[in-house]
Amino acid sequence: IDEIFKNEFLVNIIEADFDSLEFEIITFLICKYVYLKNSKRDSRKDIIIVFDEAHRYINEKTDDNRLGNYYVERLAREGRKYGIGLIIASQRPSELSKTVISQCNSFIVHRIGHKADLEFIYNVMNTSHSSIVKSIPSLQKQYAVAFGEAFNTPDIIKIADANPTPDSSDPELFKIEKTKEWANITFKLLNLHLKKLKNIKWIIFTKYL
């Protein structure tokens, strides 16, 4: 960690390939070091810490993760006055530490479908923009709902293209030639076969019908 403070790189990535107990200890030590280092004026440096998959180690399971949570929560409460900012990234926001979330002033929410997470986001937004909240489960790739102090009003935004583009596309089960004629014929054939499968419910969406 001392090397991170000393080097000239703007971005430093820590590959945290540890088991849960090791990761809890590492998180505690890193956050404690950053807190104590930046609390001294002569060694202060503006720093942003990004916690990816944060629900795994910054959560409400205090009996198992209290050590890991302690300095993260302290940074969330006091870090701004020492030039420390946090970015909390998670696919399960409802499982995050309530203390940490209460200190977050801006949110960018991509598509979420889990009921508990949607209720959590709705409570966090605490606004009359219910139509925007309802759009979250159907957001397309690169789109997100943004709200908080960094934004004038809750809105749907598009995230800029990554460069280089990450290799993270959805898997293609099969490739077909998408034409209107093909879709009409296929739908009729499927309809005939599906009538024989009384115990299976199918829902098919296509823009070519």
Residue pairs with C-beta under 8 A, 6 or more apart in sequence:
1 29
1 30
1 33
1 34
2 33
4 12
5 37
5 43
5 45
14 30
16 23
16 26
18 26
20 56
20 57
20 64
23 56
23 57
23 68
24 57
24 65
24 67
24 68
25 67
25 68
27 57
27 58
27 68
27 71
27 72
28 67
28 68
28 70
28 71
30 49
31 49
31 71
31 72
31 74
31 75
32 71
34 47
34 49
34 75
34 84
35 71
35 74
35 75
35 78
35 79
35 82
35 84
37 43
37 44
38 44
38 45
38 47
38 79
38 82
38 83
38 84
39 82
44 82
44 83
45 83
46 83
46 85
47 83
47 84
47 85
48 84
48 85
48 86
48 87
49 75
49 84
49 85
49 86
49 87
50 86
50 87
50 89
51 57
51 58
51 72
51 86
51 87
51 88
51 89
52 89
53 89
53 90
53 91
54 88
54 89
54 90
54 96
54 100
55 90
55 91
55 92
55 93
55 95
55 96
57 65
57 68
58 65
58 68
58 69
58 72
58 88
58 96
58 97
58 100
59 65
59 69
59 95
59 96
59 97
60 95
60 96
60 97
60 98
62 69
69 97
69 99
69 100
72 86
72 97
72 100
73 97
73 99
73 100
75 84
75 86
76 86
76 99
76 100
76 103
76 104
77 99
77 103
79 85
79 86
86 100
86 104
88 96
88 100
88 101
88 104
90 96
91 112
92 114
92 117
93 101
93 109
93 112
93 117
93 120
93 121
93 124
94 114
94 116
94 117
94 119
94 120
101 124
104 148
105 148
105 149
105 150
106 146
106 147
106 148
106 149
106 150
106 151
107 121
107 124
107 125
107 145
107 146
107 147
107 148
108 144
108 145
108 146
108 157
109 121
109 136
109 144
109 145
109 146
109 147
110 139
110 143
110 144
111 136
111 137
111 138
111 139
111 140
111 143
112 118
112 121
112 136
112 137
113 137
118 133
118 136
118 137
121 133
121 136
122 130
122 133
125 132
125 133
125 147
125 154
127 147
127 154
129 147
129 153
129 154
132 145
132 147
132 154
132 155
132 156
133 145
135 145
135 156
136 145
139 145
139 156
142 158
142 159
142 161
143 156
143 157
143 158
143 159
144 156
144 157
144 159
145 154
145 155
145 156
145 157
146 154
146 155
146 156
146 157
147 153
147 154
147 155
176 182
178 208
179 208
180 208
180 209
182 208
183 206
183 208
183 209
184 208
184 209
187 204
187 206
187 209
190 202
190 204
194 200
194 202
